[in-house]
Amino acid sequence: MFKSKIVYYYDEEFGTFNYSTSHPMKPIRVAITDDLVHHYGLHKYMDSIDQDYVQEYIKRVNEDILTTFHSQEYIDLIKIITPENKCQYEDQLYRFNFMEDCPVLDRLYDFCLCQTAGTVAAACQIASQKHEIAINWSGGLHHAKQSEASGFCYVNDCVIGILELLKTYQRVLYVDIDIHHGDGVEEAFYLTNRVMTCSFHKFKEYFPGTGHIDDIGHNEGKYHAVNFPLNEGLDDENLQYIFKPVLTRIMENFQPDVIMLQGGSDSLSGDRLGCFNLSIKGHGSCLEFLKTFNVPLILVGGGGYTLRNVPRCWTYETGIACNQVLKDAIPEESEYRVYFGPEYKLHLPISNMEEQNNREYLDKHLYSQKIIISLDNNSWRTQRMLITLESKLAIIKQTN
């Protein structure tokens, strides 16, 4: 018996993984998020994805799931590589891009399986129509390629989750508000018209260097990739100035059956690696807007490198999913409350960073020919019109 329209995934093992002491990616941020979610009482408004289900259904077929997108030889390396034996595999590590940003973790295969299982389980729950919103904050690792680690990402759970959704749904929309372009997801679906990708990201002289406004898809996927390249200092007001009209047009034309929102929190003000200036409420406003379309949603995490801010953001957005307003004071019972001092508040003021995205720049891109074409000349709408026209002509021929 399901008590809620929302389902939530967290594996306690995830917080035990570690990139390195100096590495900016800290998996413990998901454990802290889960702690806040529970101490704010949000678990009462959600079902939890059963760990027995994850173990029996998903982890049991682990390799099959990972190789729905990734190459077999790439996954084979992930399965056997360890910090102790990595010197024996230097050629393969170089070939598959295991560099400083993607070090060889202890229990790397388990780490990849843990975060991917959550996104696949979320997709299964949505596809079975048991829930309307599914959450996996340990997911969202959007840079990994078919045979390449990239940008702290080893396995692309977003792509694998979307492939699971495509078994049931005809059209999937992927929206990315991480400060970095969602290159791995866009590349995976660049040639198909069944998935539309939409990314709002820092562009010039910034990793991964992709996501130009001219990148709109190819072959059948033409006009199914939307990119909005941005400058430093993006604030709440300007994010909504572009997000709402772009997503409104996409929803009208593409008419997705389900949406996946990659909610990387490195677009927040004060992120260790980021250079946007969003508040937590501004970041969460994207989720609030997508909820108004009443389309099933999968929420995944992503970037976020100021440890005290990531759980703030994802807890707040869990509250949005549950239609719950959270108190600003961090619960005193939280095991990780020390991380949020000295303010001990959920919301913090943004910085005085200069906003380098003026309205002239935003309007130029918002109404540029490339974005207008991508959003207005969607082949799904054209195809539906042609089918309708062909049906009418057939009826006329039969009548005559």
Secondary structure by P-SEA (a helix, b strand, c coil): cccccbbbbbbccccccccccccccccaaaaaaaaaaaaaccccccccccaaaaacccccaaaaaaaccccaaaaaaaaccccccccccaaaaaaaccccccccccaaaaaaaaaaaaaaaaaaaaaaccccbbbbccccccccccccccccccccaaaaaaaaaaacccbbbbbbcccccaaaaaaaccccccbbbbbbccccccccccccccccccccccccbbbbbbcccccaaaaaacaaaaaaaaaacccccbbbbbcccccccccccccccccccccaaaaaaaaccccbbbbbbccccccccaaaaaaaaaaaaacbbbbcccccccccccccccccccbbbbccccccccaaaaaaaaacaaaaaaccccaaaaaaaaaaaaaaaaaaaaac
